[in-house]
Amino acid sequence: MLFLSAAVEMSPLLLVYLATDIVKFLLLIISAYVWVPCRRNSMFTLTVTCINILLSVYFWLVTYSYYWQCRETVTDI
């Protein structure tokens, strides 16, 4: 969705990505909350999950700022 919306510069496609990324972020938080008390998981698994959560937030913010840039470009014309 991101590549297509960047090529075509359509902001509705970005909204699809933003919505799915919020769902992914919530699922990662829930799974990390469930995994922490479990003693069978390694520290590596929890570290990878935390990194994935941070990257998810970062890419959501980048996409959200690009979404506003696309909306401003369309309204300026």
Z-matrix of the N, CA and C atoms (Angstrom, degrees):
N
C 1 1.447
C 2 1.518 1 111.13
N 3 1.310 2 116.18 1 -38.32
C 4 1.469 3 118.13 2 -178.47
C 5 1.524 4 111.65 3 -67.86
N 6 1.324 5 117.22 4 -43.32
C 7 1.460 6 119.69 5 179.99
C 8 1.527 7 111.21 6 -64.43
N 9 1.303 8 116.54 7 -42.52
C 10 1.453 9 120.81 8 -179.93
C 11 1.525 10 111.20 9 -65.91
N 12 1.325 11 117.14 10 -43.65
C 13 1.464 12 119.66 11 -179.47
C 14 1.526 13 111.28 12 -68.45
N 15 1.321 14 117.91 13 -30.52
C 16 1.464 15 120.36 14 176.80
C 17 1.524 16 110.86 15 -71.34
N 18 1.315 17 116.93 16 -36.06
C 19 1.465 18 120.28 17 -179.65
C 20 1.519 19 111.36 18 -72.68
N 21 1.323 20 116.55 19 -40.04
C 22 1.461 21 121.15 20 -175.36
C 23 1.526 22 111.79 21 -95.55
N 24 1.337 23 116.37 22 -18.19
C 25 1.465 24 124.27 23 -176.22
C 26 1.519 25 111.44 24 57.50
N 27 1.338 26 114.64 25 54.83
C 28 1.465 27 121.18 26 176.48
C 29 1.521 28 108.27 27 -112.11
N 30 1.319 29 116.93 28 119.93
C 31 1.459 30 120.04 29 -177.75
C 32 1.528 31 114.15 30 -72.77
N 33 1.343 32 121.76 31 -26.52
C 34 1.476 33 118.37 32 176.90
C 35 1.527 34 114.04 33 -61.69
N 36 1.316 35 117.38 34 -30.86
C 37 1.461 36 119.77 35 176.68
C 38 1.520 37 111.26 36 -67.06
N 39 1.317 38 116.31 37 -32.12
C 40 1.458 39 119.50 38 176.73
C 41 1.517 40 111.48 39 -68.22
N 42 1.324 41 116.49 40 -33.32
C 43 1.462 42 119.87 41 177.98
C 44 1.529 43 111.58 42 -63.72
N 45 1.324 44 116.15 43 -35.16
C 46 1.466 45 120.28 44 177.05
C 47 1.528 46 109.66 45 -63.64
N 48 1.316 47 116.54 46 -45.56
C 49 1.465 48 119.89 47 178.48
C 50 1.526 49 111.15 48 -63.44
N 51 1.328 50 117.41 49 -43.82
C 52 1.462 51 120.57 50 -179.43
C 53 1.529 52 111.36 51 -61.11
N 54 1.318 53 116.66 52 -40.85
C 55 1.468 54 120.16 53 179.87
C 56 1.528 55 111.14 54 -66.86
N 57 1.328 56 117.23 55 -43.69
C 58 1.459 57 119.36 56 -179.48
C 59 1.533 58 111.19 57 -69.41
N 60 1.312 59 116.98 58 -31.66
C 61 1.461 60 119.90 59 178.61
C 62 1.533 61 110.95 60 -70.46
N 63 1.314 62 117.74 61 -34.28
C 64 1.469 63 120.19 62 175.38
C 65 1.527 64 109.96 63 -64.41
N 66 1.321 65 116.53 64 -42.39
C 67 1.468 66 120.15 65 177.97
C 68 1.523 67 110.40 66 -62.87
N 69 1.333 68 116.76 67 -42.98
C 70 1.470 69 120.65 68 178.86
C 71 1.530 70 110.58 69 -63.52
N 72 1.321 71 116.89 70 -41.21
C 73 1.460 72 121.16 71 178.98
C 74 1.531 73 110.81 72 -61.87
N 75 1.321 74 116.94 73 -44.83
C 76 1.465 75 120.20 74 179.13
C 77 1.528 76 111.54 75 -64.12
N 78 1.317 77 117.34 76 -40.72
C 79 1.464 78 120.49 77 177.79
C 80 1.526 79 111.76 78 -65.39
N 81 1.319 80 117.49 79 -37.02
C 82 1.458 81 120.40 80 177.25
C 83 1.525 82 111.25 81 -66.14
N 84 1.322 83 116.70 82 -41.35
C 85 1.458 84 120.40 83 178.86
C 86 1.535 85 110.19 84 -63.94
N 87 1.319 86 116.30 85 -44.90
C 88 1.468 87 120.22 86 179.99
C 89 1.531 88 110.72 87 -63.77
N 90 1.322 89 116.84 88 -43.92
C 91 1.468 90 118.96 89 -179.56
C 92 1.528 91 111.28 90 -67.11
N 93 1.318 92 118.00 91 -36.61
C 94 1.466 93 119.98 92 177.16
C 95 1.521 94 110.32 93 -66.67
N 96 1.312 95 117.26 94 -38.09
C 97 1.466 96 120.90 95 178.37
C 98 1.526 97 111.63 96 -65.23
N 99 1.312 98 116.31 97 -35.34
C 100 1.467 99 120.39 98 178.85
C 101 1.527 100 110.60 99 -76.42
N 102 1.333 101 117.44 100 -35.37
C 103 1.460 102 120.96 101 -176.14
C 104 1.523 103 113.63 102 -73.98
N 105 1.318 104 118.31 103 -28.21
C 106 1.466 105 120.31 104 -174.03
C 107 1.527 106 112.45 105 -59.82
N 108 1.325 107 120.23 106 -47.52
C 109 1.473 108 118.18 107 -179.51
C 110 1.528 109 113.82 108 -70.87
N 111 1.300 110 117.97 109 -18.52
C 112 1.460 111 121.26 110 -177.73
C 113 1.535 112 109.15 111 -74.73
N 114 1.305 113 116.84 112 125.99
C 115 1.470 114 121.82 113 -176.70
C 116 1.527 115 112.94 114 -81.72
N 117 1.326 116 117.65 115 -12.63
C 118 1.467 117 120.24 116 -176.19
C 119 1.524 118 112.05 117 -77.19
N 120 1.303 119 117.96 118 -21.31
C 121 1.465 120 120.18 119 -176.91
C 122 1.523 121 110.68 120 -80.64
N 123 1.297 122 113.92 121 144.38
C 124 1.449 123 119.06 122 179.95
C 125 1.525 124 110.41 123 -86.14
N 126 1.298 125 115.19 124 165.23
C 127 1.460 126 121.10 125 177.04
C 128 1.532 127 109.88 126 -64.87
N 129 1.317 128 117.07 127 -29.79
C 130 1.456 129 121.47 128 178.68
C 131 1.530 130 111.03 129 -61.95
N 132 1.330 131 117.21 130 -43.33
C 133 1.461 132 121.41 131 -179.91
C 134 1.521 133 111.07 132 -62.80
N 135 1.315 134 116.30 133 -43.82
C 136 1.459 135 120.20 134 179.18
C 137 1.523 136 111.60 135 -67.70
N 138 1.313 137 117.76 136 -36.35
C 139 1.462 138 121.16 137 178.26
C 140 1.525 139 110.92 138 -66.38
N 141 1.320 140 116.52 139 -43.20
C 142 1.471 141 120.38 140 178.30
C 143 1.525 142 110.26 141 -63.33
N 144 1.318 143 117.83 142 -39.14
C 145 1.462 144 121.15 143 178.11
C 146 1.520 145 110.95 144 -64.86
N 147 1.318 146 117.81 145 -42.78
C 148 1.474 147 120.78 146 178.27
C 149 1.521 148 111.56 147 -64.15
N 150 1.314 149 117.03 148 -41.09
C 151 1.470 150 120.37 149 177.49
C 152 1.525 151 110.20 150 -64.16
N 153 1.324 152 116.51 151 -39.84
C 154 1.460 153 120.91 152 178.42
C 155 1.523 154 110.92 153 -63.95
N 156 1.321 155 117.92 154 -38.74
C 157 1.466 156 121.76 155 177.32
C 158 1.524 157 109.98 156 -64.17
N 159 1.325 158 117.46 157 -45.42
C 160 1.468 159 120.56 158 179.63
C 161 1.526 160 112.03 159 -63.87
N 162 1.319 161 116.75 160 -41.67
C 163 1.466 162 119.72 161 177.73
C 164 1.524 163 111.44 162 -66.18
N 165 1.307 164 116.68 163 -35.68
C 166 1.458 165 120.49 164 178.34
C 167 1.535 166 110.74 165 -63.40
N 168 1.314 167 116.35 166 -43.36
C 169 1.474 168 120.21 167 177.83
C 170 1.517 169 110.34 168 -64.96
N 171 1.322 170 117.39 169 -42.97
C 172 1.463 171 121.10 170 -179.53
C 173 1.530 172 111.41 171 -61.40
N 174 1.328 173 117.11 172 -49.35
C 175 1.460 174 119.77 173 -178.58
C 176 1.518 175 111.73 174 -67.49
N 177 1.335 176 117.56 175 -31.22
C 178 1.464 177 119.84 176 176.00
C 179 1.527 178 110.32 177 -65.13
N 180 1.328 179 117.32 178 -43.03
C 181 1.466 180 120.48 179 178.96
C 182 1.526 181 112.16 180 -65.34
N 183 1.322 182 116.42 181 -40.64
C 184 1.468 183 120.29 182 177.82
C 185 1.527 184 110.39 183 -63.92
N 186 1.312 185 117.00 184 -43.82
C 187 1.464 186 120.98 185 179.82
C 188 1.513 187 111.19 186 -66.80
N 189 1.317 188 116.45 187 -39.19
C 190 1.467 189 120.14 188 179.22
C 191 1.528 190 110.86 189 -64.60
N 192 1.311 191 118.21 190 -40.69
C 193 1.463 192 120.03 191 177.60
C 194 1.527 193 111.20 192 -67.68
N 195 1.334 194 117.24 193 -36.95
C 196 1.463 195 120.44 194 176.21
C 197 1.529 196 110.81 195 -66.83
N 198 1.338 197 116.14 196 -35.53
C 199 1.473 198 120.68 197 176.27
C 200 1.525 199 110.65 198 -59.92
N 201 1.322 200 117.38 199 -45.97
C 202 1.466 201 119.87 200 178.97
C 203 1.525 202 111.70 201 -66.81
N 204 1.316 203 116.92 202 -34.30
C 205 1.460 204 120.20 203 176.84
C 206 1.526 205 110.43 204 -65.32
N 207 1.326 206 117.89 205 -41.48
C 208 1.470 207 121.36 206 177.73
C 209 1.526 208 111.01 207 -65.38
N 210 1.303 209 117.66 208 -39.84
C 211 1.467 210 120.62 209 179.64
C 212 1.519 211 110.70 210 -65.61
N 213 1.343 212 117.99 211 -40.15
C 214 1.451 213 120.92 212 178.80
C 215 1.517 214 111.59 213 -67.64
N 216 1.326 215 117.23 214 -35.67
C 217 1.461 216 121.35 215 178.63
C 218 1.517 217 110.48 216 -66.00
N 219 1.311 218 117.62 217 -40.27
C 220 1.454 219 121.90 218 -179.14
C 221 1.529 220 110.29 219 -69.76
N 222 1.327 221 118.23 220 -39.15
C 223 1.462 222 120.48 221 -177.64
C 224 1.526 223 111.76 222 -76.51
N 225 1.340 224 119.23 223 -20.63
C 226 1.462 225 120.96 224 178.91
C 227 1.518 226 112.26 225 -74.42
N 228 1.307 227 118.55 226 -23.49
C 229 1.462 228 121.77 227 -175.53
C 230 1.464 229 110.76 228 -73.09
